[in-house]
């Protein structure tokens, strides 16, 4: 089975559409702001040299950043299907801007107690509501036949915008404009408030109240509690459906195992570049982390272009096997040197593998699962994607020393990737079954083969 992409030139057509362009502008503005806000939050909680957070504290910080996003995700649709989405999204960003101002004030004053944690959690929870609203609104500004391309464009550019927010934060903190202390991190967080406000204004002024749905005839009117219970039952149904579709089930499992190993490496990389390579220098720590973010973002971008090319020549499970096996080799050859330039190369290549795997797994789930189950399956996938990553962070916090340098841990993770690649080569091939090659038409350029 394969995913066929639209004809060449469709990307230009989509970007030229006024509705999609306006929605994309609101999305990118908000995701740059996400980068600014989370950089300020992470800088204070995780990498403030005055605090020297332990690996466990860093893992806990990431859990706060990621788990609300995943656990709330499946349930926000209950409300988005009842309220006008334009109103829901611009009000959500207006609320986020207000909450960030309060968070930054507490941050500048050094008050990082329960109130600070609650405000940060509310900001991040509202982000899930906003992103889900964007996904639900997209069919109202893009033709159905072009939704796959529009989703790919929005997701890739959103990732780049988020990385841009993180990267510019690191650059600003490395200049005389901002001190690397709680006040500097508070200013960075305030930039996020400005970005959220700008995104809210774009949505409020560029779209009419009903432009982004839901249509009046499609709005849900059943009881909210009953709808929430339906969502919970739906996720259980999604899990059952995955057991009936082995190609999809194995794809989700391989991604979960990869994210667990990736979490260990992510924590090791953060510790190495914020402590081991910097000799306690605040400015070097921030600039080093900026280079890590840039290398990872570039890797994700390359994967978005490379994966369709690779999967025209091999099946999706084979490409994932190549990526995971290649990761094992790269880790064994380059990582044990513990040289910063080589580890930046590892970060770049690892993120090609990570993003490439995600693209193929998402495509496999879309095509292997029945349409009636896709929403529930992706809710399970979204939750597992971040939950396994956070689990890897906590496992790394147990295994790694405070500066992140552990040759034994690197070798163990490399071995894990090798075993994972071998396992998926076996089960992926068996689940996909024999490849059927149609005599005509020829598969279009840009398709992703999952079977």
Secondary structure, 3 states (H helix, E strand, C coil): CEECCCCCCHHHHHHHCHHHHHHHHHHHHHHHHHHHHHHHHHHHHCCCCCCCCCHHHHHHHHHHHHHHHHHHHHHHHHHHCCCCHHHHHHHHHHHHHHHHHHHHHHHHCCCCCHHHHHHHHHHHHHHHHHHHHHHHHHHHCCCHHHHHHHHHHHHHHHHHHHHHHHHHHHHHHCCCCCCCCHHHHHHHHHHHHHHHHHHHHHHHHHCCCCCCCCCHHHCCCCCHHHHHHHHHHHHHHHHHHHHHCHHHHHHHHHHHHHHHHHHHHHHHHHHHHHHHCCCCCHHHHHHHHHHHHHHHHHHHHHHHHHHHHHCCCCCHHHHHHHHHHHHHHHHHHHHHHCCHHHHHHHHHHHHHHHHHHHHHHHHHHHHHCCHHHHHHHHHHHHHHHHHHHHHHHHHHHHHCCCCCCCHHHHHHHHHHHHHHHHHHHHHHHHHHCCCCCCCCCCCCCCCEECC
